[in-house]
């Protein structure tokens, strides 16, 4: 059977032995009654880490973001301004509109994950009775679709000041906040200093099997707890899950630098192939995500490349052309659009896994580059 290197996402990880041990031996209680000691420990730990008053353990980042929208946008028909490439807008099924009755208005994300603050200020509404009231602004750090980009501290401070000026809550979708903290060598608390609420995912990059946290002030979390119950997120002996998240904060966060280093190695290796059909912006690789771009003038598509990466040709395992192990290697990744493929490094990818993936990708990309030449301009 071919050896699989799964680079689709940092959510495909399996809980470590220490996580499993903690889950089996966790102290438990009914969390809806506030009596699960392990959940309480996790919530206190993540709130302290982010420099906020309180936190709420929820099943997913999508629920955490939705709850933030529901608490900040108290009236149906309110408006939340988000990036046009944000997770909240692209990948959460319009829950803010469908469930909360909140209008998501988009502002164009720049390649670095930020957006124009002058445009943001011009888009704030509420004085005209014909218009919805802008009740929240959301940002994303790191920014997934922009390639795992880390938002600059100076920009974070400016958008925070702008939101405070207009008394508008600022929410950060910090699903991969710990990756941003590692990349900038700044504390997570510094990155969210000006945010009124933050969502943090324990199963993206941190290798816990389930769960996210919503973090903010006491009053905000008190309201969020009510929204969680309404959405069906009130779990009972949830310490079984929270235990793995506690381990993730203690053990996985300190080793995120290895994921970032492997991402750099992958990006630089792909760039060093100097192929006409493929390119990687090495400077744009901030964290654990590598975006492979297919030339617009190439007949290749992301689907075609992904299909080939999932196949093992005879030459890959035999003779002078052998580039992998005896059974061959399959590399899994995700297509973001017809010309973009995302590779995501994570805790379950070892140096050996990375080497096998690089060997496979080098072989396949050279093969496809030769078989599907870029059209001459």
C-alpha positions as a LaTeX table, in Angstrom:
\begin{tabular}{lrrr}
\hline
Residue & $x$ (\AA) & $y$ (\AA) & $z$ (\AA) \\
\hline
Unk1 & 0.00 & 0.00 & 0.00 \\
Unk2 & 1.28 & 3.45 & $-0.88$ \\
Unk3 & 2.53 & 5.68 & 1.92 \\
Unk4 & 0.24 & 8.70 & 2.43 \\
Unk5 & 1.51 & 12.13 & 3.40 \\
Unk6 & $-1.59$ & 14.12 & 4.28 \\
Unk7 & $-1.05$ & 17.85 & 3.82 \\
Unk8 & $-4.70$ & 18.77 & 3.30 \\
Unk9 & $-5.04$ & 20.53 & 6.65 \\
Unk10 & $-3.67$ & 20.75 & 10.17 \\
Unk11 & $-7.02$ & 19.33 & 11.30 \\
Unk12 & $-6.17$ & 15.77 & 10.16 \\
Unk13 & $-3.88$ & 15.13 & 13.12 \\
Unk14 & $-4.47$ & 12.37 & 15.67 \\
Unk15 & $-4.37$ & 13.07 & 19.41 \\
Unk16 & $-1.00$ & 12.27 & 21.00 \\
Unk17 & $-0.46$ & 9.63 & 23.69 \\
Unk18 & $-0.39$ & 12.32 & 26.36 \\
Unk19 & $-3.68$ & 13.72 & 25.06 \\
Unk20 & $-5.30$ & 10.29 & 25.14 \\
Unk21 & $-4.00$ & 9.72 & 28.65 \\
Unk22 & $-5.35$ & 13.08 & 29.80 \\
Unk23 & $-8.74$ & 12.37 & 28.22 \\
Unk24 & $-9.08$ & 9.00 & 29.94 \\
Unk25 & $-8.01$ & 10.37 & 33.32 \\
Unk26 & $-9.67$ & 13.79 & 33.22 \\
Unk27 & $-11.71$ & 15.02 & 36.18 \\
Unk28 & $-15.30$ & 15.42 & 35.02 \\
Unk29 & $-18.52$ & 17.18 & 35.90 \\
Unk30 & $-21.54$ & 18.73 & 34.20 \\
Unk31 & $-20.23$ & 21.71 & 32.26 \\
Unk32 & $-23.68$ & 23.20 & 31.62 \\
Unk33 & $-23.86$ & 23.61 & 35.40 \\
Unk34 & $-20.29$ & 24.94 & 35.35 \\
Unk35 & $-19.08$ & 21.91 & 37.28 \\
Unk36 & $-16.55$ & 20.30 & 34.95 \\
Unk37 & $-13.15$ & 21.04 & 36.54 \\
Unk38 & $-11.17$ & 20.23 & 33.38 \\
Unk39 & $-13.27$ & 22.58 & 31.24 \\
Unk40 & $-12.93$ & 25.25 & 33.90 \\
Unk41 & $-9.16$ & 24.78 & 33.88 \\
Unk42 & $-9.01$ & 25.09 & 30.10 \\
Unk43 & $-11.19$ & 28.20 & 30.01 \\
Unk44 & $-9.12$ & 29.89 & 32.72 \\
Unk45 & $-5.88$ & 28.90 & 30.99 \\
Unk46 & $-6.79$ & 30.24 & 27.55 \\
Unk47 & $-8.32$ & 33.45 & 28.97 \\
Unk48 & $-5.11$ & 34.14 & 30.92 \\
Unk49 & $-2.97$ & 33.35 & 27.88 \\
Unk50 & $-4.88$ & 35.93 & 25.84 \\
Unk51 & $-5.00$ & 38.52 & 28.62 \\
Unk52 & $-8.79$ & 38.50 & 28.82 \\
Unk53 & $-11.22$ & 37.96 & 31.67 \\
Unk54 & $-13.02$ & 34.77 & 30.66 \\
Unk55 & $-13.45$ & 32.07 & 28.04 \\
Unk56 & $-16.03$ & 29.55 & 26.84 \\
Unk57 & $-15.29$ & 26.06 & 25.50 \\
Unk58 & $-17.34$ & 25.27 & 22.39 \\
Unk59 & $-17.41$ & 22.36 & 19.90 \\
Unk60 & $-16.02$ & 24.28 & 16.90 \\
Unk61 & $-14.56$ & 27.51 & 15.61 \\
Unk62 & $-17.60$ & 28.01 & 13.40 \\
Unk63 & $-19.82$ & 28.00 & 16.49 \\
Unk64 & $-17.42$ & 30.33 & 18.31 \\
Unk65 & $-17.54$ & 32.87 & 15.47 \\
Unk66 & $-21.32$ & 32.59 & 15.18 \\
Unk67 & $-21.76$ & 33.16 & 18.91 \\
Unk68 & $-19.53$ & 36.24 & 18.70 \\
Unk69 & $-21.73$ & 37.62 & 15.92 \\
Unk70 & $-24.90$ & 36.90 & 17.91 \\
Unk71 & $-23.61$ & 38.60 & 21.05 \\
Unk72 & $-22.10$ & 41.67 & 19.40 \\
Unk73 & $-24.93$ & 42.18 & 16.88 \\
Unk74 & $-27.78$ & 42.26 & 19.36 \\
Unk75 & $-30.49$ & 43.30 & 16.89 \\
Unk76 & $-31.53$ & 41.27 & 13.86 \\
Unk77 & $-30.73$ & 43.21 & 10.71 \\
Unk78 & $-27.45$ & 44.49 & 12.16 \\
Unk79 & $-24.33$ & 44.50 & 10.02 \\
Unk80 & $-20.96$ & 42.84 & 10.54 \\
Unk81 & $-18.06$ & 43.87 & 8.30 \\
Unk82 & $-15.71$ & 41.02 & 7.36 \\
Unk83 & $-13.02$ & 40.35 & 4.78 \\
Unk84 & $-14.19$ & 38.95 & 1.45 \\
Unk85 & $-11.73$ & 36.06 & 1.87 \\
Unk86 & $-12.47$ & 35.45 & 5.54 \\
Unk87 & $-13.48$ & 32.10 & 6.96 \\
Unk88 & $-16.62$ & 33.65 & 8.45 \\
Unk89 & $-17.76$ & 34.74 & 5.00 \\
Unk90 & $-16.53$ & 31.88 & 2.80 \\
Unk91 & $-16.74$ & 28.73 & 4.90 \\
Unk92 & $-19.43$ & 29.07 & 7.56 \\
Unk93 & $-22.50$ & 28.65 & 5.34 \\
Unk94 & $-23.80$ & 32.17 & 5.95 \\
Unk95 & $-24.72$ & 31.22 & 9.51 \\
Unk96 & $-24.63$ & 34.85 & 10.59 \\
Unk97 & $-27.49$ & 35.58 & 8.19 \\
Unk98 & $-29.33$ & 32.26 & 8.37 \\
Unk99 & $-29.32$ & 31.90 & 12.15 \\
Unk100 & $-28.50$ & 35.31 & 13.65 \\
Unk101 & $-30.25$ & 37.54 & 11.09 \\
Unk102 & $-27.06$ & 39.56 & 10.64 \\
Unk103 & $-25.90$ & 41.01 & 7.33 \\
Unk104 & $-22.31$ & 40.14 & 6.43 \\
Unk105 & $-20.84$ & 43.03 & 4.45 \\
Unk106 & $-17.48$ & 42.30 & 2.85 \\
Unk107 & $-14.41$ & 44.43 & 2.35 \\
Unk108 & $-11.66$ & 43.29 & 0.00 \\
Unk109 & $-8.77$ & 41.50 & 1.67 \\
Unk110 & $-5.30$ & 42.46 & 0.52 \\
Unk111 & $-2.79$ & 39.65 & $-0.20$ \\
Unk112 & $-1.41$ & 40.00 & 3.35 \\
Unk113 & $-4.82$ & 39.41 & 4.94 \\
Unk114 & $-5.43$ & 43.03 & 5.92 \\
Unk115 & $-7.86$ & 45.48 & 4.32 \\
Unk116 & $-7.94$ & 49.22 & 3.74 \\
Unk117 & $-8.84$ & 51.03 & 6.96 \\
Unk118 & $-9.98$ & 54.21 & 5.20 \\
Unk119 & $-12.45$ & 52.14 & 3.23 \\
Unk120 & $-13.53$ & 50.39 & 6.43 \\
Unk121 & $-14.27$ & 53.69 & 8.14 \\
Unk122 & $-16.22$ & 54.91 & 5.10 \\
Unk123 & $-18.33$ & 51.75 & 5.21 \\
Unk124 & $-19.49$ & 52.14 & 8.83 \\
Unk125 & $-23.25$ & 52.70 & 8.85 \\
Unk126 & $-26.02$ & 53.48 & 11.30 \\
Unk127 & $-26.83$ & 57.20 & 11.18 \\
Unk128 & $-29.21$ & 56.82 & 8.20 \\
Unk129 & $-32.48$ & 55.12 & 9.17 \\
Unk130 & $-32.54$ & 53.41 & 5.75 \\
Unk131 & $-29.35$ & 51.47 & 6.48 \\
Unk132 & $-28.40$ & 48.65 & 8.82 \\
Unk133 & $-26.31$ & 49.47 & 11.88 \\
Unk134 & $-22.68$ & 48.36 & 11.74 \\
Unk135 & $-22.31$ & 46.42 & 14.98 \\
Unk136 & $-19.12$ & 44.41 & 14.57 \\
Unk137 & $-15.89$ & 44.13 & 12.59 \\
Unk138 & $-14.13$ & 40.76 & 12.22 \\
Unk139 & $-10.55$ & 40.01 & 11.25 \\
Unk140 & $-8.68$ & 36.71 & 10.79 \\
Unk141 & $-5.21$ & 35.84 & 12.11 \\
Unk142 & $-3.50$ & 33.91 & 10.64 \\
Unk143 & $-5.38$ & 34.43 & 7.39 \\
Unk144 & $-6.11$ & 31.07 & 5.82 \\
Unk145 & $-7.07$ & 31.90 & 2.23 \\
Unk146 & $-4.27$ & 34.46 & 1.99 \\
Unk147 & $-1.80$ & 31.67 & 2.72 \\
Unk148 & $-1.46$ & 31.58 & 6.49 \\
Unk149 & $-0.45$ & 35.24 & 6.59 \\
Unk150 & 0.21 & 36.92 & 9.94 \\
Unk151 & $-1.49$ & 40.29 & 10.38 \\
Unk152 & 1.04 & 43.08 & 11.14 \\
Unk153 & 0.98 & 44.41 & 14.71 \\
Unk154 & 0.85 & 48.02 & 13.51 \\
Unk155 & $-2.27$ & 47.28 & 11.45 \\
Unk156 & $-3.88$ & 45.45 & 14.39 \\
Unk157 & $-3.33$ & 48.48 & 16.61 \\
Unk158 & $-4.77$ & 50.82 & 13.97 \\
Unk159 & $-7.94$ & 48.81 & 13.35 \\
Unk160 & $-8.45$ & 48.47 & 17.08 \\
Unk161 & $-8.21$ & 52.24 & 17.53 \\
Unk162 & $-10.62$ & 52.77 & 14.63 \\
Unk163 & $-13.20$ & 50.40 & 16.09 \\
Unk164 & $-12.87$ & 52.01 & 19.52 \\
Unk165 & $-13.35$ & 55.44 & 17.94 \\
Unk166 & $-16.71$ & 54.31 & 16.56 \\
Unk167 & $-17.62$ & 52.09 & 19.56 \\
Unk168 & $-17.77$ & 48.99 & 17.35 \\
Unk169 & $-16.66$ & 45.62 & 18.79 \\
Unk170 & $-13.66$ & 44.01 & 17.09 \\
Unk171 & $-13.67$ & 40.21 & 16.83 \\
Unk172 & $-10.67$ & 38.13 & 15.82 \\
Unk173 & $-11.11$ & 34.75 & 14.21 \\
Unk174 & $-7.89$ & 33.43 & 15.70 \\
Unk175 & $-8.28$ & 29.81 & 14.64 \\
Unk176 & $-4.49$ & 29.72 & 14.11 \\
Unk177 & $-3.62$ & 32.53 & 16.51 \\
Unk178 & $-0.84$ & 30.49 & 18.13 \\
Unk179 & 0.87 & 30.18 & 14.73 \\
Unk180 & 0.75 & 33.97 & 14.41 \\
Unk181 & 2.21 & 34.34 & 17.90 \\
Unk182 & 5.05 & 31.97 & 17.05 \\
Unk183 & 5.80 & 33.71 & 13.74 \\
Unk184 & 5.97 & 37.18 & 15.31 \\
Unk185 & 7.64 & 36.00 & 18.52 \\
Unk186 & 4.98 & 37.94 & 20.41 \\
Unk187 & 2.63 & 36.72 & 23.12 \\
Unk188 & $-0.91$ & 35.84 & 22.07 \\
Unk189 & $-2.12$ & 38.52 & 24.50 \\
Unk190 & $-0.22$ & 41.17 & 22.56 \\
Unk191 & $-1.81$ & 40.12 & 19.27 \\
Unk192 & $-5.36$ & 40.39 & 20.67 \\
Unk193 & $-4.79$ & 43.38 & 22.92 \\
Unk194 & $-7.31$ & 45.53 & 21.08 \\
Unk195 & $-9.89$ & 42.82 & 20.36 \\
Unk196 & $-13.19$ & 42.55 & 22.21 \\
Unk197 & $-13.54$ & 38.84 & 21.44 \\
Unk198 & $-11.37$ & 36.08 & 20.02 \\
Unk199 & $-12.01$ & 32.56 & 18.81 \\
Unk200 & $-9.16$ & 30.04 & 19.11 \\
Unk201 & $-9.22$ & 26.55 & 17.62 \\
Unk202 & $-7.59$ & 23.62 & 19.44 \\
Unk203 & $-7.92$ & 21.20 & 16.51 \\
Unk204 & $-6.24$ & 23.42 & 13.87 \\
Unk205 & $-2.51$ & 23.19 & 14.25 \\
Unk206 & $-2.67$ & 22.30 & 17.95 \\
Unk207 & $-3.63$ & 18.65 & 17.27 \\
Unk208 & $-6.46$ & 18.30 & 19.78 \\
Unk209 & $-9.33$ & 16.19 & 18.38 \\
Unk210 & $-12.19$ & 18.63 & 19.06 \\
Unk211 & $-12.95$ & 22.08 & 20.31 \\
Unk212 & $-12.46$ & 25.83 & 20.23 \\
Unk213 & $-12.66$ & 28.62 & 22.75 \\
Unk214 & $-14.37$ & 31.99 & 22.63 \\
Unk215 & $-12.55$ & 34.55 & 24.76 \\
Unk216 & $-13.47$ & 38.00 & 26.03 \\
Unk217 & $-14.78$ & 40.02 & 28.96 \\
Unk218 & $-16.90$ & 38.49 & 31.75 \\
Unk219 & $-20.14$ & 40.04 & 30.52 \\
Unk220 & $-19.48$ & 38.98 & 26.93 \\
Unk221 & $-18.82$ & 35.36 & 27.94 \\
Unk222 & $-21.91$ & 35.35 & 30.15 \\
Unk223 & $-24.02$ & 36.23 & 27.12 \\
Unk224 & $-22.03$ & 33.83 & 24.93 \\
Unk225 & $-22.83$ & 30.97 & 27.30 \\
Unk226 & $-26.53$ & 31.57 & 26.70 \\
Unk227 & $-26.01$ & 31.58 & 22.92 \\
Unk228 & $-24.01$ & 28.35 & 23.13 \\
Unk229 & $-26.89$ & 26.66 & 24.90 \\
Unk230 & $-29.34$ & 27.92 & 22.27 \\
Unk231 & $-27.19$ & 26.50 & 19.47 \\
Unk232 & $-26.96$ & 23.09 & 21.10 \\
Unk233 & $-23.35$ & 23.51 & 22.15 \\
Unk234 & $-23.90$ & 22.92 & 25.85 \\
Unk235 & $-21.87$ & 19.75 & 26.41 \\
Unk236 & $-22.01$ & 17.85 & 29.68 \\
Unk237 & $-18.88$ & 15.93 & 30.80 \\
Unk238 & $-16.91$ & 17.92 & 28.24 \\
Unk239 & $-13.68$ & 17.59 & 30.22 \\
Unk240 & $-13.00$ & 14.46 & 28.17 \\
Unk241 & $-12.44$ & 16.81 & 25.22 \\
Unk242 & $-11.08$ & 19.80 & 27.12 \\
Unk243 & $-8.30$ & 17.63 & 28.58 \\
Unk244 & $-6.74$ & 17.21 & 25.13 \\
Unk245 & $-6.93$ & 20.96 & 24.53 \\
Unk246 & $-5.08$ & 21.64 & 27.81 \\
Unk247 & $-2.30$ & 19.30 & 26.64 \\
Unk248 & $-2.29$ & 21.02 & 23.25 \\
Unk249 & $-1.58$ & 24.39 & 24.87 \\
Unk250 & 1.22 & 22.91 & 26.97 \\
Unk251 & 2.85 & 20.59 & 24.44 \\
Unk252 & 1.89 & 21.50 & 20.86 \\
Unk253 & 2.18 & 25.28 & 20.99 \\
Unk254 & 5.92 & 25.21 & 21.87 \\
Unk255 & 6.68 & 23.07 & 18.81 \\
Unk256 & 4.79 & 25.08 & 16.16 \\
Unk257 & 8.13 & 26.46 & 15.00 \\
Unk258 & 8.93 & 23.02 & 13.52 \\
Unk259 & 5.80 & 23.20 & 11.32 \\
Unk260 & 6.84 & 26.66 & 10.15 \\
Unk261 & 10.37 & 25.50 & 9.39 \\
Unk262 & 9.12 & 22.52 & 7.36 \\
Unk263 & 6.78 & 24.81 & 5.44 \\
Unk264 & 9.77 & 26.98 & 4.53 \\
Unk265 & 11.74 & 23.94 & 3.38 \\
Unk266 & 8.84 & 22.78 & 1.21 \\
Unk267 & 8.31 & 26.24 & $-0.28$ \\
Unk268 & 11.99 & 26.85 & $-1.04$ \\
Unk269 & 12.38 & 23.39 & $-2.59$ \\
Unk270 & 9.41 & 23.93 & $-4.88$ \\
Unk271 & 10.64 & 27.39 & $-5.83$ \\
Unk272 & 14.08 & 25.94 & $-6.56$ \\
Unk273 & 12.69 & 23.64 & $-9.24$ \\
Unk274 & 12.32 & 26.70 & $-11.54$ \\
Unk275 & 9.35 & 25.19 & $-13.38$ \\
Unk276 & 7.27 & 27.32 & $-15.75$ \\
Unk277 & 3.98 & 25.79 & $-14.68$ \\
Unk278 & 4.39 & 26.17 & $-10.90$ \\
Unk279 & 5.49 & 28.88 & $-8.50$ \\
Unk280 & 5.62 & 29.53 & $-4.76$ \\
Unk281 & 5.92 & 32.90 & $-3.05$ \\
Unk282 & 8.46 & 31.96 & $-0.39$ \\
Unk283 & 8.34 & 35.43 & 1.17 \\
Unk284 & 4.62 & 34.96 & 1.63 \\
Unk285 & 5.01 & 31.77 & 3.66 \\
Unk286 & 4.66 & 33.12 & 7.21 \\
Unk287 & 3.54 & 30.03 & 9.09 \\
Unk288 & 2.56 & 26.42 & 8.32 \\
Unk289 & 0.73 & 26.97 & 5.02 \\
Unk290 & 2.28 & 26.84 & 1.55 \\
Unk291 & 0.33 & 28.01 & $-1.50$ \\
Unk292 & 1.36 & 26.54 & $-4.85$ \\
Unk293 & 0.33 & 28.67 & $-7.82$ \\
Unk294 & $-0.26$ & 27.20 & $-11.28$ \\
Unk295 & 0.55 & 29.59 & $-14.13$ \\
Unk296 & $-2.54$ & 31.16 & $-15.67$ \\
Unk297 & $-1.21$ & 30.31 & $-19.14$ \\
Unk298 & $-0.79$ & 26.64 & $-18.21$ \\
Unk299 & $-3.46$ & 24.11 & $-19.25$ \\
Unk300 & $-3.01$ & 22.45 & $-15.84$ \\
Unk301 & $-5.63$ & 22.83 & $-13.13$ \\
Unk302 & $-5.52$ & 22.19 & $-9.39$ \\
Unk303 & $-7.82$ & 19.18 & $-9.77$ \\
Unk304 & $-5.55$ & 17.59 & $-12.37$ \\
Unk305 & $-2.43$ & 18.13 & $-10.23$ \\
Unk306 & $-4.12$ & 16.78 & $-7.10$ \\
Unk307 & $-5.33$ & 13.72 & $-9.00$ \\
Unk308 & $-1.78$ & 12.99 & $-10.17$ \\
Unk309 & $-0.35$ & 13.45 & $-6.67$ \\
Unk310 & $-2.83$ & 10.79 & $-5.56$ \\
Unk311 & $-1.55$ & 8.24 & $-8.09$ \\
Unk312 & 1.59 & 6.09 & $-8.10$ \\
Unk313 & 3.25 & 5.51 & $-11.47$ \\
Unk314 & 5.40 & 2.44 & $-12.10$ \\
Unk315 & 8.52 & 4.55 & $-12.65$ \\
Unk316 & 8.17 & 6.00 & $-9.15$ \\
Unk317 & 8.86 & 2.64 & $-7.50$ \\
Unk318 & 11.19 & 0.85 & $-9.91$ \\
Unk319 & 14.49 & 1.25 & $-11.71$ \\
Unk320 & 16.58 & 4.37 & $-12.12$ \\
Unk321 & 13.55 & 6.64 & $-11.85$ \\
Unk322 & 12.65 & 5.41 & $-8.35$ \\
Unk323 & 12.03 & 8.44 & $-6.15$ \\
Unk324 & 10.00 & 7.10 & $-3.23$ \\
Unk325 & 9.64 & 3.97 & $-1.12$ \\
Unk326 & 8.89 & 0.52 & $-2.58$ \\
Unk327 & 5.11 & 1.02 & $-2.53$ \\
Unk328 & 5.12 & 4.62 & $-3.70$ \\
Unk329 & 3.89 & 7.79 & $-2.04$ \\
Unk330 & 0.60 & 9.66 & $-2.24$ \\
Unk331 & 0.47 & 13.34 & $-1.29$ \\
Unk332 & $-2.87$ & 14.83 & $-0.29$ \\
Unk333 & $-3.54$ & 18.56 & $-0.51$ \\
Unk334 & $-6.45$ & 20.96 & $-1.08$ \\
Unk335 & $-7.34$ & 23.02 & $-4.13$ \\
Unk336 & $-8.38$ & 26.56 & $-3.20$ \\
Unk337 & $-9.31$ & 27.49 & $-6.75$ \\
Unk338 & $-8.56$ & 26.18 & $-10.23$ \\
Unk339 & $-4.99$ & 27.53 & $-10.08$ \\
Unk340 & $-4.08$ & 27.32 & $-6.37$ \\
Unk341 & $-3.19$ & 24.35 & $-4.16$ \\
Unk342 & $-2.69$ & 24.56 & $-0.40$ \\
Unk343 & $-0.22$ & 22.37 & 1.49 \\
Unk344 & $-0.57$ & 22.54 & 5.27 \\
Unk345 & 2.17 & 21.33 & 7.64 \\
Unk346 & 1.28 & 19.95 & 11.08 \\
Unk347 & 2.48 & 17.98 & 14.08 \\
Unk348 & 1.99 & 14.58 & 12.43 \\
Unk349 & 4.39 & 15.43 & 9.57 \\
Unk350 & 7.92 & 14.29 & 10.39 \\
Unk351 & 11.13 & 15.16 & 8.56 \\
Unk352 & 10.87 & 11.80 & 6.79 \\
Unk353 & 7.29 & 12.54 & 5.73 \\
Unk354 & 8.38 & 15.91 & 4.40 \\
Unk355 & 11.23 & 14.35 & 2.43 \\
Unk356 & 8.94 & 11.74 & 0.87 \\
Unk357 & 6.42 & 14.45 & $-0.03$ \\
Unk358 & 9.14 & 16.58 & $-1.63$ \\
Unk359 & 10.42 & 13.64 & $-3.66$ \\
Unk360 & 6.91 & 12.85 & $-4.87$ \\
Unk361 & 6.02 & 16.44 & $-5.66$ \\
Unk362 & 9.31 & 17.04 & $-7.50$ \\
Unk363 & 8.73 & 14.00 & $-9.69$ \\
Unk364 & 5.10 & 14.86 & $-10.43$ \\
Unk365 & 5.63 & 18.57 & $-11.04$ \\
Unk366 & 8.50 & 17.96 & $-13.45$ \\
Unk367 & 6.42 & 15.36 & $-15.26$ \\
Unk368 & 3.39 & 17.65 & $-15.57$ \\
Unk369 & 5.49 & 20.68 & $-16.49$ \\
Unk370 & 7.01 & 18.75 & $-19.41$ \\
Unk371 & 3.73 & 17.16 & $-20.53$ \\
Unk372 & 1.67 & 20.36 & $-20.35$ \\
Unk373 & 3.87 & 23.26 & $-21.49$ \\
Unk374 & 2.87 & 26.79 & $-20.69$ \\
Unk375 & 1.35 & 28.62 & $-23.65$ \\
Unk376 & 3.64 & 31.18 & $-25.25$ \\
Unk377 & 2.50 & 34.77 & $-24.92$ \\
\hline
\end{tabular}
